[in-house]
Amino acid sequence: MKNSVYLGIICLLIGLILLMMKFNFDVLDLRNEINYELIVRDKKIEELEKEIRILKTDVHVIRYGFEVEE
């Protein structure tokens, strides 16, 4: 009887350890996915900022023309 109780407790502990490992791997995958999305978002923001600077320059040239240095 005692052996089956100990065996049950050991199986329960092994199950809990495996569940904790799965949870840790899931959290790690989620962190990696979030980091990837942040990198992609930052690149997109940089591209949009560059495009805005170009458009501002174009609007300035359209309004005031080219500055001629003599």
GUFIRO-171066 format. One line per field, with one value per residue: residue number from 1; x, y, z of N, C-alpha, C, O in turn. Coordinates in steps of 0.2 Angstrom, whole numbers, plus 2048, in hexadecimal, padded with zeros to 3 digits. Example, Ala and Ser with C-alpha at 12.3 -4.5 7.8 and 13.67 -1.06 7.14 Angstrom:
REM GUFIRO-171066
n: c(1	2)
n.u: c(842	840)
n.v: c(7E4	7F5)
n.w: c(827	823)
ca.u: c(83E	844)
ca.v: c(7EA	7FB)
ca.w: c(827	824)
c.u: c(842	840)
c.v: c(7F0	800)
c.w: c(827	827)
o.u: c(847	843)
o.v: c(7EF	806)
o.w: c(82A	828)
***
This chain:
REM GUFIRO-171066
n: c(1	2	3	4	5	6	7	8	9	10	11	12	13	14	15	16	17	18	19	20	21	22	23	24	25	26	27	28	29	30	31	32	33	34	35	36	37	38	39	40	41	42	43	44	45	46	47	48	49	50	51	52	53	54	55	56	57	58	59	60	61	62	63	64	65	66	67	68	69	70)
n.u: c(804	809	814	80D	807	812	817	80C	80D	81A	818	80E	816	820	817	813	820	822	818	81B	827	821	819	823	82B	820	81F	82B	82B	821	827	831	82A	824	82F	833	828	829	836	833	828	82F	838	82F	82A	835	837	82B	82D	838	832	829	832	837	82C	829	834	831	825	829	832	829	821	82A	834	845	853	85F	870	87C)
n.v: c(7FA	806	808	80A	817	81F	81D	823	830	834	833	83D	848	848	84A	857	85E	85C	863	870	872	872	87D	887	886	88A	897	89C	89B	8A4	8B0	8B1	8B2	8BF	8C7	8C6	8CC	8D9	8DD	8DC	8E6	8F1	8F3	8F6	902	90A	90A	911	91D	922	923	92D	938	939	93D	949	950	951	958	964	968	969	973	97E	97D	979	97D	988	988	994)
n.w: c(800	804	7FB	7EF	7F2	7F3	7E6	7DF	7E4	7DF	7D1	7D0	7D3	7C9	7BE	7C1	7C0	7B2	7AD	7B2	7AA	79D	79E	7A0	794	78B	78F	78C	77E	77B	780	776	76B	76D	76E	761	75A	75F	759	74C	74B	750	745	73B	73F	73F	731	72D	733	72C	71F	722	725	718	711	717	713	705	705	70A	6FF	6F5	6FA	6FC	6F3	6EC	6F5	6F0	6F1	6F0)
ca.u: c(800	80E	817	808	806	818	817	808	810	820	815	80C	81C	823	812	814	826	821	813	81F	82B	81D	818	829	82C	81B	820	831	829	81D	82C	835	825	823	835	833	824	82C	83B	82F	825	834	83B	829	82A	83B	835	826	831	83C	82E	827	837	838	826	829	838	82D	820	82D	834	823	81F	82F	839	84B	857	865	876	881)
ca.v: c(800	80C	809	80D	81E	822	81D	828	837	835	834	844	84D	847	84D	85E	860	85C	868	876	872	874	884	88B	886	88E	89E	89E	89C	8AA	8B5	8B1	8B5	8C6	8CA	8C6	8D1	8DF	8DE	8DE	8EC	8F7	8F4	8F9	909	90D	90B	916	923	923	925	933	93D	93A	940	950	954	952	95D	96A	969	96B	97A	984	97C	977	982	988	98B	998)
ca.w: c(800	805	7F5	7EA	7F4	7F1	7DF	7DD	7E5	7DA	7CB	7D0	7D3	7C2	7BA	7C3	7BD	7AB	7AC	7B3	7A5	797	79F	79F	78D	788	791	788	777	77B	780	770	766	76E	76C	759	758	760	754	745	74C	750	73E	737	742	73B	729	72C	735	726	71A	724	723	710	70F	719	70E	6FF	706	70A	6F9	6F1	6FC	6FC	6ED	6EE	6F8	6EC	6F4	6EC)
c.u: c(804	812	813	807	80C	819	812	80A	816	81D	812	811	81F	81E	813	81A	825	81D	817	823	827	81C	81E	82B	827	81D	826	82F	825	822	82F	830	824	829	835	82E	826	831	838	82C	82A	837	835	829	82F	83A	830	829	835	838	82B	82C	838	832	826	82E	835	829	824	830	82F	821	824	834	840	84F	85E	86A	87A	887)
c.v: c(806	80D	80C	815	822	823	823	82F	839	836	83B	849	84D	84B	855	861	861	862	86F	877	875	87B	889	88C	88A	896	8A1	89F	8A2	8B0	8B6	8B4	8BC	8CA	8CB	8CB	8D8	8E1	8E0	8E5	8F2	8F8	8F8	900	90D	90F	911	91D	926	926	92C	939	93E	93E	948	954	955	957	964	96C	96C	972	980	983	97A	97D	982	98C	98E	99A)
c.w: c(800	7FE	7EF	7EC	7F2	7EA	7DC	7DE	7E0	7D3	7CA	7D0	7CC	7BD	7BB	7C0	7B6	7A9	7AD	7AD	79E	798	79E	798	789	789	78D	781	777	77B	779	76B	767	76C	764	757	759	75B	74E	746	74C	749	73A	739	73F	734	729	72E	72F	720	71C	723	71C	70E	711	715	708	6FF	706	704	6F4	6F3	6FA	6F6	6F0	6F0	6F3	6F0	6EF	6EF)
o.u: c(803	813	815	806	80C	81B	814	80A	816	81F	812	810	821	820	812	81A	828	81E	815	824	82A	81C	81D	82D	829	81C	827	832	826	821	830	832	824	828	837	830	825	832	83A	82C	828	838	837	828	82E	83B	831	827	835	839	82A	82A	838	833	824	82D	836	828	821	82F	82F	81F	822	838	841	84E	861	869	87C	88C)
o.v: c(80B	813	810	819	827	828	826	834	83E	83B	83E	84E	853	84F	859	867	866	865	874	87D	879	87F	88E	891	88E	89A	8A6	8A4	8A6	8B5	8BC	8B8	8C0	8CF	8D0	8CF	8DC	8E7	8E5	8E9	8F7	8FE	8FC	905	913	914	915	922	92C	92B	930	93E	944	943	94C	959	95B	95C	969	972	971	976	985	987	979	983	97D	991	98B	99C)
o.w: c(7FC	7FC	7EB	7E7	7EF	7E7	7D7	7DA	7DE	7D0	7C5	7CC	7CA	7B9	7B6	7BD	7B3	7A4	7A9	7AA	79B	793	79B	795	784	785	78B	77E	772	778	777	766	762	76A	762	752	755	759	74B	741	749	747	736	735	73D	732	724	72B	72E	71D	717	721	71A	70A	70E	714	705	6FB	704	702	6F1	6EF	6F8	6F5	6F6	6ED	6F3	6F3	6EA	6EC)
***
